[in-house]
């Protein structure tokens, strides 16, 4: 592989710089989550659940045809997976008293 500084593809160089920035900000968010207390993590998790519930209610209030059962099931599955990922990431970010619930 060629060095990114000597690369003739500008898109590759931009993508590499973008990934550097993404890794930096992910580290910053993880550091912030580590500094939160257990109560703050639980409040954040409650706010996250509230946002997911608002998404579900807003989709249910549409006047359009909801579509097939398969689409409804896949949408519900995606929401559950997003919740599980967010809850696991929030509670497992540090050595808090709830971190063992999502440990490996």
C-alpha positions in Angstrom: 0.0 0.0 0.0 1.2 3.5 -0.8 1.7 6.0 1.9 -1.3 8.4 2.3 1.0 11.4 1.8 2.3 10.0 -1.5 -1.1 8.7 -2.6 -2.4 10.0 -5.9 -6.0 9.4 -4.9 -7.3 12.5 -3.0 -10.4 10.7 -1.9 -8.3 8.1 0.0 -6.4 10.9 1.8 -9.6 12.7 2.7 -11.1 9.4 4.0 -8.0 8.7 6.1 -8.1 12.1 7.6 -11.9 11.7 8.3 -11.2 8.4 10.1 -8.5 10.0 12.2 -11.1 12.7 13.3 -13.7 10.0 14.0 -11.3 8.0 16.2 -10.4 11.2 18.1 -14.0 12.2 18.8 -15.0 8.6 19.7 -12.2 8.7 22.3 -13.5 12.0 23.6 -17.0 10.6 23.9 -15.8 7.5 25.7 -13.7 9.6 28.1 -16.8 11.7 28.8 -18.9 8.6 29.5 -16.2 7.3 31.8 -16.5 10.4 33.9 -20.2 10.1 34.4 -21.7 8.8 37.6 -24.0 5.8 37.6 -27.0 8.1 38.2 -26.1 10.3 35.2 -25.7 7.2 33.0 -29.2 6.0 34.1 -30.7 9.4 33.3 -29.0 9.4 29.9 -30.4 6.0 29.3 -33.9 7.1 30.2 -33.6 10.1 27.8 -32.4 7.7 25.1 -35.5 5.4 25.7 -37.7 8.5 25.6 -36.3 9.5 22.2 -36.9 6.0 20.9 -40.5 6.0 22.2 -41.1 9.3 20.5 -39.8 7.9 17.2 -42.2 4.9 17.6 -45.2 7.1 18.4 -44.5 9.5 15.6 -44.3 6.7 13.1 -47.6 5.3 14.5 -49.4 8.6 14.1 -48.9 8.8 10.3 -52.0 8.7 8.2 -50.2 6.6 5.5 -50.5 2.9 5.0 -47.9 1.3 7.4 -46.9 -1.2 4.8 -46.3 -4.9 5.2 -45.8 -6.7 8.4 -42.2 -7.5 7.4 -41.4 -3.8 7.2 -43.0 -3.1 10.5 -41.1 -6.0 12.1 -37.8 -4.9 10.7 -38.4 -1.3 11.9 -39.1 -2.6 15.4 -36.1 -4.8 15.3 -33.8 -2.0 14.3 -35.2 0.2 17.1 -34.6 -2.6 19.6 -31.0 -3.1 18.4 -30.3 0.6 18.6 -31.6 0.7 22.1 -29.5 -2.4 23.1 -26.4 -0.9 21.6 -26.9 2.5 23.3 -27.7 0.9 26.6 -24.7 -1.4 26.5 -22.3 1.3 25.4 -23.6 3.7 28.1 -23.5 1.2 31.0 -20.3 -0.6 29.9 -18.3 2.5 29.3 -16.7 2.4 32.8 -16.2 0.4 35.9 -19.6 1.5 37.3 -21.8 -0.7 39.5 -23.9 -1.6 36.5 -21.1 -2.4 34.1 -21.2 -6.1 35.0 -24.7 -6.4 33.5 -23.3 -5.9 30.0 -19.8 -7.4 30.5 -18.4 -10.2 28.4 
